[in-house]
């Protein structure tokens, strides 16, 4: 199995052209919040601690600052 297939989507939400996804990479035991802004044509990813994952999922721009 390739690393890409090991990635698991834990949560996803979309609104106003912004897609936010919480991903878990079990091989590294890493959590990532991925943000894609369709209007701006760009996005970013944040590595987050397990105890902050849901907060970062709901408030990714606060964690990106």
Secondary structure per residue as TSV (DSSP state, phi and psi in degrees):
chain	resnum	aa	ss	phi	psi
A	1	X	-	360.0	134.5
A	2	X	-	-79.2	159.4
A	3	X	H	-57.6	-34.3
A	4	X	H	-62.9	-36.8
A	5	X	H	-77.4	-15.0
A	6	X	H	-78.6	-21.7
A	7	X	E	-67.1	134.4
A	8	X	E	-119.5	132.8
A	9	X	E	-83.8	120.4
A	10	X	E	-95.1	-31.1
A	11	X	E	-160.1	152.5
A	12	X	E	-151.3	145.1
A	13	X	E	-150.3	155.0
A	14	X	E	-144.6	141.2
A	15	X	E	-168.1	137.7
A	16	X	T	55.3	36.2
A	17	X	T	80.6	7.0
A	18	X	E	-112.4	123.9
A	19	X	E	-106.7	125.4
A	20	X	E	-120.4	129.1
A	21	X	E	-131.5	136.1
A	22	X	E	-102.2	119.7
A	23	X	E	-117.7	144.7
A	24	X	E	-119.2	128.8
A	25	X	E	-106.7	94.8
A	26	X	T	-63.6	-30.4
A	27	X	T	-62.1	-35.5
A	28	X	T	-101.4	-5.8
A	29	X	T	50.9	48.3
A	30	X	E	-115.6	141.8
A	31	X	E	-109.9	135.4
A	32	X	E	-129.9	135.3
A	33	X	E	-103.3	122.7
A	34	X	E	-109.7	131.3
A	35	X	E	-123.4	127.5
A	36	X	E	-124.2	123.7
A	37	X	E	-106.2	105.2
A	38	X	T	-65.5	-33.8
A	39	X	T	-69.3	-42.5
A	40	X	T	-84.2	-19.0
A	41	X	T	72.7	28.7
A	42	X	E	-149.8	173.7
A	43	X	E	-162.5	-174.3
A	44	X	E	-157.6	165.1
A	45	X	E	-129.2	145.7
A	46	X	E	-128.1	131.2
A	47	X	E	-81.7	132.6
A	48	X	E	-130.3	150.3
A	49	X	-	-72.2	147.5
A	50	X	G	-54.3	-37.3
A	51	X	G	-76.9	-6.0
A	52	X	G	-116.8	3.2
A	53	X	H	-59.7	-49.3
A	54	X	H	-68.6	-38.0
A	55	X	H	-62.5	-44.0
A	56	X	H	-66.2	-34.9
A	57	X	H	-62.0	-43.0
A	58	X	H	-83.4	-19.8
A	59	X	-	-135.2	57.0
A	60	X	H	-64.4	-32.1
A	61	X	H	-69.6	-29.7
A	62	X	H	-67.0	-35.9
A	63	X	H	-78.1	-24.1
A	64	X	H	-78.9	-20.3
A	65	X	-	-72.1	360.0
